[in-house]
């Protein structure tokens, strides 16, 4: 999990008003989870779930995928 000294966190930003989703990785996490993988998770997991109003399921499945990549 994220540790301040290792700078290995990530941030999922969801803006309902702008209809945008982003996953930002910290410097220590970039080595494990690429921007490409983040975009794939957004496009294949989050967005399809959000389109069917399954917001919790979209975030939950995205986190599951990110955790698998992180380990």
PDB file of N, CA, C and O in Angstrom, chain B, residues numbered from 101:
ATOM      1  N   UNK B 101       0.812  -1.184   0.000  1.00  0.00           N
ATOM      2  CA  UNK B 101       0.000   0.000   0.000  1.00  0.00           C
ATOM      3  C   UNK B 101       0.861   1.256   0.000  1.00  0.00           C
ATOM      4  O   UNK B 101       2.081   1.186   0.151  1.00  0.00           O
ATOM      5  N   UNK B 102       0.227   2.381  -0.167  1.00  0.00           N
ATOM      6  CA  UNK B 102       0.939   3.645  -0.298  1.00  0.00           C
ATOM      7  C   UNK B 102       1.725   3.977   0.970  1.00  0.00           C
ATOM      8  O   UNK B 102       1.258   3.790   2.094  1.00  0.00           O
ATOM      9  N   UNK B 103       2.923   4.471   0.740  1.00  0.00           N
ATOM     10  CA  UNK B 103       3.782   4.900   1.833  1.00  0.00           C
ATOM     11  C   UNK B 103       4.380   6.240   1.461  1.00  0.00           C
ATOM     12  O   UNK B 103       4.932   6.390   0.371  1.00  0.00           O
ATOM     13  N   UNK B 104       4.278   7.218   2.349  1.00  0.00           N
ATOM     14  CA  UNK B 104       4.666   8.593   2.054  1.00  0.00           C
ATOM     15  C   UNK B 104       6.113   8.692   1.573  1.00  0.00           C
ATOM     16  O   UNK B 104       6.380   9.364   0.577  1.00  0.00           O
ATOM     17  N   UNK B 105       7.030   8.055   2.242  1.00  0.00           N
ATOM     18  CA  UNK B 105       8.442   8.166   1.882  1.00  0.00           C
ATOM     19  C   UNK B 105       8.762   7.527   0.534  1.00  0.00           C
ATOM     20  O   UNK B 105       9.719   7.928  -0.128  1.00  0.00           O
ATOM     21  N   UNK B 106       7.978   6.548   0.126  1.00  0.00           N
ATOM     22  CA  UNK B 106       8.214   5.885  -1.158  1.00  0.00           C
ATOM     23  C   UNK B 106       7.484   6.566  -2.306  1.00  0.00           C
ATOM     24  O   UNK B 106       7.731   6.257  -3.472  1.00  0.00           O
ATOM     25  N   UNK B 107       6.580   7.498  -1.982  1.00  0.00           N
ATOM     26  CA  UNK B 107       5.811   8.223  -2.996  1.00  0.00           C
ATOM     27  C   UNK B 107       5.154   7.244  -3.981  1.00  0.00           C
ATOM     28  O   UNK B 107       5.270   7.393  -5.198  1.00  0.00           O
ATOM     29  N   UNK B 108       4.460   6.238  -3.423  1.00  0.00           N
ATOM     30  CA  UNK B 108       3.907   5.184  -4.269  1.00  0.00           C
ATOM     31  C   UNK B 108       2.372   5.092  -4.194  1.00  0.00           C
ATOM     32  O   UNK B 108       1.815   3.995  -4.152  1.00  0.00           O
ATOM     33  N   UNK B 109       1.717   6.211  -4.177  1.00  0.00           N
ATOM     34  CA  UNK B 109       0.264   6.225  -4.137  1.00  0.00           C
ATOM     35  C   UNK B 109      -0.338   6.437  -5.513  1.00  0.00           C
ATOM     36  O   UNK B 109       0.370   6.526  -6.516  1.00  0.00           O
ATOM     37  N   UNK B 110      -1.657   6.514  -5.537  1.00  0.00           N
ATOM     38  CA  UNK B 110      -2.361   6.887  -6.764  1.00  0.00           C
ATOM     39  C   UNK B 110      -3.650   7.582  -6.391  1.00  0.00           C
ATOM     40  O   UNK B 110      -4.137   7.470  -5.267  1.00  0.00           O
ATOM     41  N   UNK B 111      -4.191   8.300  -7.354  1.00  0.00           N
ATOM     42  CA  UNK B 111      -5.395   9.085  -7.122  1.00  0.00           C
ATOM     43  C   UNK B 111      -6.358   8.846  -8.272  1.00  0.00           C
ATOM     44  O   UNK B 111      -5.996   8.988  -9.440  1.00  0.00           O
ATOM     45  N   UNK B 112      -7.583   8.483  -7.934  1.00  0.00           N
ATOM     46  CA  UNK B 112      -8.644   8.357  -8.939  1.00  0.00           C
ATOM     47  C   UNK B 112      -9.515   9.595  -8.807  1.00  0.00           C
ATOM     48  O   UNK B 112     -10.077   9.857  -7.743  1.00  0.00           O
ATOM     49  N   UNK B 113      -9.624  10.349  -9.882  1.00  0.00           N
ATOM     50  CA  UNK B 113     -10.418  11.566  -9.893  1.00  0.00           C
ATOM     51  C   UNK B 113     -11.642  11.352 -10.779  1.00  0.00           C
ATOM     52  O   UNK B 113     -11.525  10.954 -11.938  1.00  0.00           O
ATOM     53  N   UNK B 114     -12.810  11.623 -10.216  1.00  0.00           N
ATOM     54  CA  UNK B 114     -14.060  11.472 -10.953  1.00  0.00           C
ATOM     55  C   UNK B 114     -14.805  12.798 -10.870  1.00  0.00           C
ATOM     56  O   UNK B 114     -15.118  13.280  -9.781  1.00  0.00           O
ATOM     57  N   UNK B 115     -15.085  13.383 -12.033  1.00  0.00           N
ATOM     58  CA  UNK B 115     -15.810  14.646 -12.073  1.00  0.00           C
ATOM     59  C   UNK B 115     -17.131  14.438 -12.798  1.00  0.00           C
ATOM     60  O   UNK B 115     -17.170  14.275 -14.018  1.00  0.00           O
ATOM     61  N   UNK B 116     -18.193  14.446 -12.041  1.00  0.00           N
ATOM     62  CA  UNK B 116     -19.524  14.276 -12.615  1.00  0.00           C
ATOM     63  C   UNK B 116     -19.873  15.455 -13.524  1.00  0.00           C
ATOM     64  O   UNK B 116     -20.441  15.269 -14.601  1.00  0.00           O
ATOM     65  N   UNK B 117     -19.533  16.660 -13.087  1.00  0.00           N
ATOM     66  CA  UNK B 117     -19.855  17.862 -13.851  1.00  0.00           C
ATOM     67  C   UNK B 117     -19.163  17.869 -15.219  1.00  0.00           C
ATOM     68  O   UNK B 117     -19.789  18.175 -16.234  1.00  0.00           O
ATOM     69  N   UNK B 118     -17.879  17.532 -15.239  1.00  0.00           N
ATOM     70  CA  UNK B 118     -17.107  17.524 -16.491  1.00  0.00           C
ATOM     71  C   UNK B 118     -17.196  16.201 -17.241  1.00  0.00           C
ATOM     72  O   UNK B 118     -16.771  16.096 -18.392  1.00  0.00           O
ATOM     73  N   UNK B 119     -17.761  15.184 -16.569  1.00  0.00           N
ATOM     74  CA  UNK B 119     -17.861  13.838 -17.141  1.00  0.00           C
ATOM     75  C   UNK B 119     -16.490  13.292 -17.507  1.00  0.00           C
ATOM     76  O   UNK B 119     -16.286  12.778 -18.607  1.00  0.00           O
ATOM     77  N   UNK B 120     -15.548  13.409 -16.568  1.00  0.00           N
ATOM     78  CA  UNK B 120     -14.183  12.937 -16.792  1.00  0.00           C
ATOM     79  C   UNK B 120     -13.739  12.052 -15.642  1.00  0.00           C
ATOM     80  O   UNK B 120     -14.150  12.222 -14.494  1.00  0.00           O
ATOM     81  N   UNK B 121     -12.881  11.098 -15.992  1.00  0.00           N
ATOM     82  CA  UNK B 121     -12.282  10.200 -15.014  1.00  0.00           C
ATOM     83  C   UNK B 121     -10.788  10.149 -15.310  1.00  0.00           C
ATOM     84  O   UNK B 121     -10.379  10.091 -16.469  1.00  0.00           O
ATOM     85  N   UNK B 122      -9.978  10.169 -14.256  1.00  0.00           N
ATOM     86  CA  UNK B 122      -8.530  10.076 -14.424  1.00  0.00           C
ATOM     87  C   UNK B 122      -7.943   9.253 -13.296  1.00  0.00           C
ATOM     88  O   UNK B 122      -8.445   9.264 -12.172  1.00  0.00           O
ATOM     89  N   UNK B 123      -6.874   8.539 -13.609  1.00  0.00           N
ATOM     90  CA  UNK B 123      -6.097   7.844 -12.597  1.00  0.00           C
ATOM     91  C   UNK B 123      -4.688   8.409 -12.684  1.00  0.00           C
ATOM     92  O   UNK B 123      -4.025   8.293 -13.714  1.00  0.00           O
ATOM     93  N   UNK B 124      -4.239   9.019 -11.602  1.00  0.00           N
ATOM     94  CA  UNK B 124      -2.903   9.623 -11.552  1.00  0.00           C
ATOM     95  C   UNK B 124      -2.030   8.803 -10.619  1.00  0.00           C
ATOM     96  O   UNK B 124      -2.421   8.489  -9.495  1.00  0.00           O
ATOM     97  N   UNK B 125      -0.842   8.460 -11.100  1.00  0.00           N
ATOM     98  CA  UNK B 125       0.083   7.681 -10.290  1.00  0.00           C
ATOM     99  C   UNK B 125       1.215   8.562  -9.785  1.00  0.00           C
ATOM    100  O   UNK B 125       1.640   9.501 -10.459  1.00  0.00           O
ATOM    101  N   UNK B 126       1.692   8.246  -8.596  1.00  0.00           N
ATOM    102  CA  UNK B 126       2.835   8.952  -8.032  1.00  0.00           C
ATOM    103  C   UNK B 126       4.114   8.408  -8.675  1.00  0.00           C
ATOM    104  O   UNK B 126       4.085   7.395  -9.374  1.00  0.00           O
ATOM    105  N   UNK B 127       5.209   9.077  -8.436  1.00  0.00           N
ATOM    106  CA  UNK B 127       6.480   8.684  -9.049  1.00  0.00           C
ATOM    107  C   UNK B 127       6.834   7.232  -8.728  1.00  0.00           C
ATOM    108  O   UNK B 127       7.275   6.494  -9.609  1.00  0.00           O
ATOM    109  N   UNK B 128       6.648   6.824  -7.498  1.00  0.00           N
ATOM    110  CA  UNK B 128       6.972   5.452  -7.108  1.00  0.00           C
ATOM    111  C   UNK B 128       6.032   4.412  -7.682  1.00  0.00           C
ATOM    112  O   UNK B 128       6.398   3.240  -7.770  1.00  0.00           O
ATOM    113  N   UNK B 129       4.840   4.804  -8.071  1.00  0.00           N
ATOM    114  CA  UNK B 129       3.851   3.877  -8.623  1.00  0.00           C
ATOM    115  C   UNK B 129       3.976   3.753 -10.142  1.00  0.00           C
ATOM    116  O   UNK B 129       3.569   2.743 -10.716  1.00  0.00           O
ATOM    117  N   UNK B 130       4.536   4.772 -10.794  1.00  0.00           N
ATOM    118  CA  UNK B 130       4.679   4.760 -12.259  1.00  0.00           C
ATOM    119  C   UNK B 130       5.451   3.545 -12.753  1.00  0.00           C
ATOM    120  O   UNK B 130       5.205   3.059 -13.857  1.00  0.00           O
ATOM    121  N   UNK B 131       6.373   3.058 -11.950  1.00  0.00           N
ATOM    122  CA  UNK B 131       7.185   1.906 -12.346  1.00  0.00           C
ATOM    123  C   UNK B 131       6.369   0.620 -12.365  1.00  0.00           C
ATOM    124  O   UNK B 131       6.733  -0.336 -13.049  1.00  0.00           O
ATOM    125  N   UNK B 132       5.273   0.593 -11.622  1.00  0.00           N
ATOM    126  CA  UNK B 132       4.439  -0.601 -11.513  1.00  0.00           C
ATOM    127  C   UNK B 132       3.182  -0.503 -12.381  1.00  0.00           C
ATOM    128  O   UNK B 132       2.787  -1.482 -13.012  1.00  0.00           O
ATOM    129  N   UNK B 133       2.563   0.659 -12.412  1.00  0.00           N
ATOM    130  CA  UNK B 133       1.308   0.855 -13.136  1.00  0.00           C
ATOM    131  C   UNK B 133       1.506   1.985 -14.149  1.00  0.00           C
ATOM    132  O   UNK B 133       1.712   3.140 -13.776  1.00  0.00           O
ATOM    133  N   UNK B 134       1.441   1.636 -15.420  1.00  0.00           N
ATOM    134  CA  UNK B 134       1.679   2.629 -16.472  1.00  0.00           C
ATOM    135  C   UNK B 134       0.431   3.458 -16.760  1.00  0.00           C
ATOM    136  O   UNK B 134      -0.683   3.080 -16.397  1.00  0.00           O
ATOM    137  N   UNK B 135       0.641   4.586 -17.414  1.00  0.00           N
ATOM    138  CA  UNK B 135      -0.491   5.417 -17.850  1.00  0.00           C
ATOM    139  C   UNK B 135      -1.388   4.640 -18.799  1.00  0.00           C
ATOM    140  O   UNK B 135      -2.610   4.787 -18.774  1.00  0.00           O
ATOM    141  N   UNK B 136      -0.771   3.809 -19.638  1.00  0.00           N
ATOM    142  CA  UNK B 136      -1.544   2.991 -20.573  1.00  0.00           C
ATOM    143  C   UNK B 136      -2.496   2.069 -19.813  1.00  0.00           C
ATOM    144  O   UNK B 136      -3.676   1.972 -20.151  1.00  0.00           O
ATOM    145  N   UNK B 137      -1.977   1.390 -18.783  1.00  0.00           N
ATOM    146  CA  UNK B 137      -2.815   0.484 -17.995  1.00  0.00           C
ATOM    147  C   UNK B 137      -3.934   1.246 -17.292  1.00  0.00           C
ATOM    148  O   UNK B 137      -5.054   0.746 -17.188  1.00  0.00           O
ATOM    149  N   UNK B 138      -3.640   2.437 -16.816  1.00  0.00           N
ATOM    150  CA  UNK B 138      -4.673   3.264 -16.190  1.00  0.00           C
ATOM    151  C   UNK B 138      -5.768   3.607 -17.187  1.00  0.00           C
ATOM    152  O   UNK B 138      -6.952   3.545 -16.856  1.00  0.00           O
ATOM    153  N   UNK B 139      -5.384   3.968 -18.400  1.00  0.00           N
ATOM    154  CA  UNK B 139      -6.372   4.304 -19.429  1.00  0.00           C
ATOM    155  C   UNK B 139      -7.208   3.091 -19.834  1.00  0.00           C
ATOM    156  O   UNK B 139      -8.403   3.221 -20.099  1.00  0.00           O
ATOM    157  N   UNK B 140      -6.589   1.920 -19.882  1.00  0.00           N
ATOM    158  CA  UNK B 140      -7.331   0.695 -20.197  1.00  0.00           C
ATOM    159  C   UNK B 140      -8.367   0.419 -19.109  1.00  0.00           C
ATOM    160  O   UNK B 140      -9.502   0.053 -19.414  1.00  0.00           O
ATOM    161  N   UNK B 141      -7.989   0.591 -17.853  1.00  0.00           N
ATOM    162  CA  UNK B 141      -8.922   0.385 -16.743  1.00  0.00           C
ATOM    163  C   UNK B 141     -10.083   1.373 -16.825  1.00  0.00           C
ATOM    164  O   UNK B 141     -11.235   0.999 -16.607  1.00  0.00           O
ATOM    165  N   UNK B 142      -9.786   2.610 -17.134  1.00  0.00           N
ATOM    166  CA  UNK B 142     -10.843   3.621 -17.272  1.00  0.00           C
ATOM    167  C   UNK B 142     -11.786   3.250 -18.409  1.00  0.00           C
ATOM    168  O   UNK B 142     -13.004   3.244 -18.232  1.00  0.00           O
ATOM    169  N   UNK B 143     -11.217   2.936 -19.593  1.00  0.00           N
ATOM    170  CA  UNK B 143     -12.026   2.679 -20.787  1.00  0.00           C
ATOM    171  C   UNK B 143     -12.786   1.357 -20.742  1.00  0.00           C
ATOM    172  O   UNK B 143     -13.896   1.262 -21.265  1.00  0.00           O
ATOM    173  N   UNK B 144     -12.193   0.331 -20.119  1.00  0.00           N
ATOM    174  CA  UNK B 144     -12.824  -0.984 -20.168  1.00  0.00           C
ATOM    175  C   UNK B 144     -13.606  -1.355 -18.907  1.00  0.00           C
ATOM    176  O   UNK B 144     -14.430  -2.270 -18.936  1.00  0.00           O
ATOM    177  N   UNK B 145     -13.354  -0.656 -17.809  1.00  0.00           N
ATOM    178  CA  UNK B 145     -14.043  -0.998 -16.563  1.00  0.00           C
ATOM    179  C   UNK B 145     -14.908   0.152 -16.056  1.00  0.00           C
ATOM    180  O   UNK B 145     -16.118   0.002 -15.892  1.00  0.00           O
ATOM    181  N   UNK B 146     -14.285   1.292 -15.812  1.00  0.00           N
ATOM    182  CA  UNK B 146     -15.012   2.390 -15.168  1.00  0.00           C
ATOM    183  C   UNK B 146     -16.110   2.954 -16.062  1.00  0.00           C
ATOM    184  O   UNK B 146     -17.271   3.008 -15.656  1.00  0.00           O
ATOM    185  N   UNK B 147     -15.760   3.368 -17.256  1.00  0.00           N
ATOM    186  CA  UNK B 147     -16.728   4.022 -18.149  1.00  0.00           C
ATOM    187  C   UNK B 147     -17.936   3.124 -18.448  1.00  0.00           C
ATOM    188  O   UNK B 147     -19.070   3.592 -18.341  1.00  0.00           O
ATOM    189  N   UNK B 148     -17.731   1.840 -18.823  1.00  0.00           N
ATOM    190  CA  UNK B 148     -18.920   0.999 -19.070  1.00  0.00           C
ATOM    191  C   UNK B 148     -19.833   0.871 -17.853  1.00  0.00           C
ATOM    192  O   UNK B 148     -21.055   0.870 -17.999  1.00  0.00           O
ATOM    193  N   UNK B 149     -19.261   0.763 -16.665  1.00  0.00           N
ATOM    194  CA  UNK B 149     -20.086   0.663 -15.461  1.00  0.00           C
ATOM    195  C   UNK B 149     -20.809   1.975 -15.169  1.00  0.00           C
ATOM    196  O   UNK B 149     -21.974   1.972 -14.771  1.00  0.00           O
ATOM    197  N   UNK B 150     -20.119   3.090 -15.367  1.00  0.00           N
ATOM    198  CA  UNK B 150     -20.746   4.395 -15.130  1.00  0.00           C
ATOM    199  C   UNK B 150     -21.908   4.626 -16.095  1.00  0.00           C
ATOM    200  O   UNK B 150     -22.916   5.225 -15.721  1.00  0.00           O
ATOM    201  N   UNK B 151     -21.771   4.154 -17.334  1.00  0.00           N
ATOM    202  CA  UNK B 151     -22.841   4.347 -18.321  1.00  0.00           C
ATOM    203  C   UNK B 151     -24.131   3.655 -17.911  1.00  0.00           C
ATOM    204  O   UNK B 151     -25.215   4.063 -18.328  1.00  0.00           O
ATOM    205  N   UNK B 152     -24.022   2.610 -17.095  1.00  0.00           N
ATOM    206  CA  UNK B 152     -25.209   1.898 -16.621  1.00  0.00           C
ATOM    207  C   UNK B 152     -25.537   2.260 -15.167  1.00  0.00           C
ATOM    208  O   UNK B 152     -26.248   1.534 -14.473  1.00  0.00           O
ATOM    209  N   UNK B 153     -24.996   3.407 -14.726  1.00  0.00           N
ATOM    210  CA  UNK B 153     -25.230   3.940 -13.373  1.00  0.00           C
ATOM    211  C   UNK B 153     -24.729   3.032 -12.252  1.00  0.00           C
ATOM    212  O   UNK B 153     -25.229   3.101 -11.129  1.00  0.00           O
ATOM    213  N   UNK B 154     -23.759   2.193 -12.545  1.00  0.00           N
ATOM    214  CA  UNK B 154     -23.140   1.332 -11.539  1.00  0.00           C
ATOM    215  C   UNK B 154     -21.829   1.970 -11.079  1.00  0.00           C
ATOM    216  O   UNK B 154     -20.747   1.444 -11.342  1.00  0.00           O
ATOM    217  N   UNK B 155     -21.936   3.097 -10.397  1.00  0.00           N
ATOM    218  CA  UNK B 155     -20.753   3.867 -10.016  1.00  0.00           C
ATOM    219  C   UNK B 155     -19.883   3.113  -9.015  1.00  0.00           C
ATOM    220  O   UNK B 155     -18.666   3.033  -9.179  1.00  0.00           O
ATOM    221  N   UNK B 156     -20.506   2.569  -7.988  1.00  0.00           N
ATOM    222  CA  UNK B 156     -19.733   1.828  -6.988  1.00  0.00           C
ATOM    223  C   UNK B 156     -19.024   0.639  -7.627  1.00  0.00           C
ATOM    224  O   UNK B 156     -17.843   0.405  -7.372  1.00  0.00           O
ATOM    225  N   UNK B 157     -19.742  -0.108  -8.453  1.00  0.00           N
ATOM    226  CA  UNK B 157     -19.167  -1.291  -9.101  1.00  0.00           C
ATOM    227  C   UNK B 157     -17.999  -0.905 -10.008  1.00  0.00           C
ATOM    228  O   UNK B 157     -16.996  -1.617 -10.065  1.00  0.00           O
ATOM    229  N   UNK B 158     -18.123   0.211 -10.711  1.00  0.00           N
ATOM    230  CA  UNK B 158     -17.038   0.671 -11.581  1.00  0.00           C
ATOM    231  C   UNK B 158     -15.781   0.990 -10.802  1.00  0.00           C
ATOM    232  O   UNK B 158     -14.683   0.594 -11.195  1.00  0.00           O
ATOM    233  N   UNK B 159     -15.936   1.701  -9.704  1.00  0.00           N
ATOM    234  CA  UNK B 159     -14.772   2.059  -8.882  1.00  0.00           C
ATOM    235  C   UNK B 159     -14.216   0.813  -8.197  1.00  0.00           C
ATOM    236  O   UNK B 159     -13.000   0.633  -8.131  1.00  0.00           O
ATOM    237  N   UNK B 160     -15.085  -0.034  -7.695  1.00  0.00           N
ATOM    238  CA  UNK B 160     -14.651  -1.242  -7.001  1.00  0.00           C
ATOM    239  C   UNK B 160     -13.849  -2.161  -7.919  1.00  0.00           C
ATOM    240  O   UNK B 160     -12.783  -2.642  -7.536  1.00  0.00           O
ATOM    241  N   UNK B 161     -14.352  -2.405  -9.120  1.00  0.00           N
ATOM    242  CA  UNK B 161     -13.643  -3.262 -10.075  1.00  0.00           C
ATOM    243  C   UNK B 161     -12.325  -2.622 -10.519  1.00  0.00           C
ATOM    244  O   UNK B 161     -11.327  -3.317 -10.713  1.00  0.00           O
ATOM    245  N   UNK B 162     -12.326  -1.299 -10.679  1.00  0.00           N
ATOM    246  CA  UNK B 162     -11.099  -0.602 -11.062  1.00  0.00           C
ATOM    247  C   UNK B 162     -10.041  -0.755  -9.967  1.00  0.00           C
ATOM    248  O   UNK B 162      -8.873  -1.014 -10.254  1.00  0.00           O
ATOM    249  N   UNK B 163     -10.459  -0.593  -8.722  1.00  0.00           N
ATOM    250  CA  UNK B 163      -9.520  -0.769  -7.607  1.00  0.00           C
ATOM    251  C   UNK B 163      -8.992  -2.196  -7.544  1.00  0.00           C
ATOM    252  O   UNK B 163      -7.807  -2.402  -7.280  1.00  0.00           O
ATOM    253  N   UNK B 164      -9.841  -3.171  -7.780  1.00  0.00           N
ATOM    254  CA  UNK B 164      -9.389  -4.564  -7.810  1.00  0.00           C
ATOM    255  C   UNK B 164      -8.312  -4.760  -8.882  1.00  0.00           C
ATOM    256  O   UNK B 164      -7.304  -5.420  -8.632  1.00  0.00           O
ATOM    257  N   UNK B 165      -8.516  -4.199 -10.054  1.00  0.00           N
ATOM    258  CA  UNK B 165      -7.539  -4.314 -11.139  1.00  0.00           C
ATOM    259  C   UNK B 165      -6.239  -3.606 -10.803  1.00  0.00           C
ATOM    260  O   UNK B 165      -5.157  -4.125 -11.078  1.00  0.00           O
ATOM    261  N   UNK B 166      -6.339  -2.425 -10.209  1.00  0.00           N
ATOM    262  CA  UNK B 166      -5.145  -1.679  -9.829  1.00  0.00           C
ATOM    263  C   UNK B 166      -4.344  -2.416  -8.754  1.00  0.00           C
ATOM    264  O   UNK B 166      -3.114  -2.426  -8.793  1.00  0.00           O
ATOM    265  N   UNK B 167      -5.030  -3.022  -7.809  1.00  0.00           N
ATOM    266  CA  UNK B 167      -4.350  -3.765  -6.744  1.00  0.00           C
ATOM    267  C   UNK B 167      -3.607  -4.965  -7.336  1.00  0.00           C
ATOM    268  O   UNK B 167      -2.490  -5.270  -6.918  1.00  0.00           O
ATOM    269  N   UNK B 168      -4.215  -5.635  -8.294  1.00  0.00           N
ATOM    270  CA  UNK B 168      -3.536  -6.760  -8.950  1.00  0.00           C
ATOM    271  C   UNK B 168      -2.256  -6.299  -9.656  1.00  0.00           C
ATOM    272  O   UNK B 168      -1.244  -7.000  -9.633  1.00  0.00           O
ATOM    273  N   UNK B 169      -2.306  -5.136 -10.275  1.00  0.00           N
ATOM    274  CA  UNK B 169      -1.118  -4.609 -10.954  1.00  0.00           C
ATOM    275  C   UNK B 169      -0.066  -4.166  -9.950  1.00  0.00           C
ATOM    276  O   UNK B 169       1.132  -4.272 -10.211  1.00  0.00           O
ATOM    277  N   UNK B 170      -0.512  -3.672  -8.807  1.00  0.00           N
ATOM    278  CA  UNK B 170       0.367  -3.108  -7.791  1.00  0.00           C
ATOM    279  C   UNK B 170       1.207  -4.180  -7.105  1.00  0.00           C
ATOM    280  O   UNK B 170       2.359  -3.935  -6.746  1.00  0.00           O
ATOM    281  N   UNK B 171       0.627  -5.376  -6.921  1.00  0.00           N
ATOM    282  CA  UNK B 171       1.340  -6.445  -6.192  1.00  0.00           C
ATOM    283  C   UNK B 171       2.499  -7.021  -6.959  1.00  0.00           C
ATOM    284  O   UNK B 171       3.179  -7.921  -6.465  1.00  0.00           O
TER     285      UNK B 171
END
